[in-house]
Amino acid sequence: MASLTKLYEYLEKKSDDEHIDNMFSYDAFSPEEWPKARMEILAWWKIERLAEDEICSIDKNFAIAYFDERANVTNNLLLKYRYNYFAYLLTTTDNRFAQRAIDALMCVIETLLPDDKEGYPHHADDAIEVLMSLVKRVKYRIKEAKELIWRLLESDYGYRTKLVCIRTVKKQAFFPASDAERIVCLCKELLPLTQDGWRENCCKLGLFFASKFQGQAKPYIIFFYDALGDMEMEHLKDPATDPNNIAIPLMNECHLEKAMTFYQKGGLIEKRNKAELVFRENKKKVVIPHFKIEKKTDEQVVDYFENLAKELLEGKLSWLLVNLSCPIRFLFPSYEQIRERMPDKETTIENLGFVNKDVDINGNSRKAGNDFELRQKYDLWLMNIIRNTVIKVILTAVKTKQLTYGKLKRWFLKETCFGLPIEYPRSNQVVIGSWYSQLDYGIEALIKQYNRFLQGKPTDWRISVDLLSIRFEGILRDMVGNYGGHVTKVGRDNSLSQVLLDSLLREPCLREIFREEDMEFFEYVFTAKGHNIRNNIAHAFYIPQDYGMVQATLVFLCILRLTTFRPKMANNAN
């Protein structure tokens, strides 16, 4: 049994912003202490979200009073800042809390910076943004806060800390335009020190601030576009180093297109023209995989995906699952990738005067639309890959015990957002659950059927397909709601009902959450643009014989893509 005394002792020593629900759980406290313990646990990971929720599931007056009390008794400046900040979020009108939070934050923020000065400022990242946001809102200690940020920017900390500060300055519009050139010069100085994706971020920040000041901005603009173009050229790989890898010319093509764009924007015509010459030569080496299923003799394509399958199975389970959740290396192509390589001409069917039709599982037909051929080629490619590569990889992982229900459960709970506690209002009380708890039986049933298939036993995919499909819709609705999208609709009789999947997939905020390839894949699996699994299940169009390993795997892949979701409150670091 935990106690508030032990909880407070633990918090008093706290020097980071890590969640505490792995140390203390709601049900470990007595009923008398539970309300206060709940405030502490919630405060470390979702208080911002709750404060913004119009239908807040916590007693705000109780929470404000509690945080105010705790802020006055703690000697820990990190806690003092957080308690006052939380109280302010819940009031938004009492600037005293904001000012107290700023006072504490000004003292503690530098202690949150990493011991390794070249490391990423994980604990300071959010704190820096909170400081800027609060200072701007309440117009308090503006000068001191700006001096603090400049002290960090001119300190001996590495480029990661400094670029995080600059990125936040941009987001919060914290510095006046008169400081823009100073920041641009800093970005220019930092660029030679940066590595990996930080180099591109540094250039883009430099370009942003270069657009904000009057005067001789052009040399800086040229400098950063030149650097961006050179970065793309550096990514080029000689196809001769791996002649059997058909992806190299395709990746080179992407980098060359970006390089030409950057050089063009920078007015670097000579470099742009040289890149175009390389682009043309690279075109001759591009081998586009044929989409037709019958093209089984293309050994290059077969070898490529066999090697990819081996690569996916070489690492840990997390490596396999992350790759299966991303549209990588032609495993899951986008519509745009296919469209770019389609012939711009009518199909034979259209030339003969016929109209393409989509036919559903019940034999009903409708006009296919202008993208029929595109969707057809997308389907042919995906089905070929799903059957010959993805399912093969999954079955191998199951057979070798790399993928088991227990390991998969641990991955969902520990390494994805599916393990986070979710509050659901039910009958005047709040029920704590998680997204994983909604689909655990479906996941367990899925792994069981994969094992039965490997053992040569009869399989039944109904539970996994039905349950995971339904839960996909519910979890997606939660995600849309988290980003402020519409999850309810008003009927003609003014009644309220939940938005269904087709409408959810049209919510603009989903483009903030997922990649375009993800959205295309969701539509392909669940809507009439593809397998229409959601509709077939919801309306009982499927009979037992319609369920199979392919449908189950498609739905599972959609669930995996949902794990890339990051709650709105956590996106500030991205």
Secondary structure, 3 states (H helix, E strand, C coil): CCCHHHHHHHHHCCCCCCCCCCCCCHHHCCCCCHHHHHHHHHHCCCHHHHHHCCCCCCCHHHHHHHHHHHHHHCCCHHHHHHHHHHHHHHHCCCHHHHHHHHHHHHHHHHHHCCCCCCCCCHHHHHHHHHHHHHHHHHCCCHHHHHHHHHHHHCCCCCHHHHHHHHHHHHHHCCCCHHHHHHHHHHHHHHHHHCCCHHHHHHHHHHHHHHCCCCCCCHHHHHHHHHHHHHHHHHCCCCHHHCCCCCHHHHHHHHHHHHHHHHHHHCCCHHHHHHHHHHHHHHHCCCCCCCCCCCCCCCHHHHHHHHHHHHHHHHCCHHHHHHHHCCCCCCCCCCHHHHHCCCCCCCCHHHHCCCCCEEECCCCCEEECCCCHHHHHHHHHHHHHHHHHHHHHHHHHHHHCCCCCHHHHHHHHHHHCHHHCCEEEEECCEEEEECHHHHHHHHHHHHHHHHHHHHCCCCCCCHHHHHHHHHHHHHHHHHHHHHCCCCCEEECCCCCEEECCHHHHCCCCCHHHHCCHHHHHHHHHHHCCCCCCHHHHHHCCCCCHHHCCHHHHHHHHHHHHHHCCCCCHHHHHHC
